[in-house]
């Protein structure tokens, strides 16, 4: 009886450990995926701006590097498409 109970507890602990580990792994994977996506979006924005206006000042690069939401990046990208000048993008 006791041996069966110990086996049952061991299985429960293993399951709890698996669930915790799986949850942490999933969370970490999502965070890495989000950061990689943001990094690629920032890179795309910078590349687009450089294609339109040539080399950009360090202040622009720093501002783009600091962007931490897809919405912010996409709004800047939309402005960059129609902006008549680098300053009109509004990143300085």
Secondary structure, DSSP 4 states (H G I P E B T S, - for coil): -HHHHHHHHHHHHHHHHHHHHHHHHHHHHHHHHHHHHHHHHHHHHHHHHHHHH-S--HHHHHHHHH---HHHHHHHHHHHHH-SSSGGG---
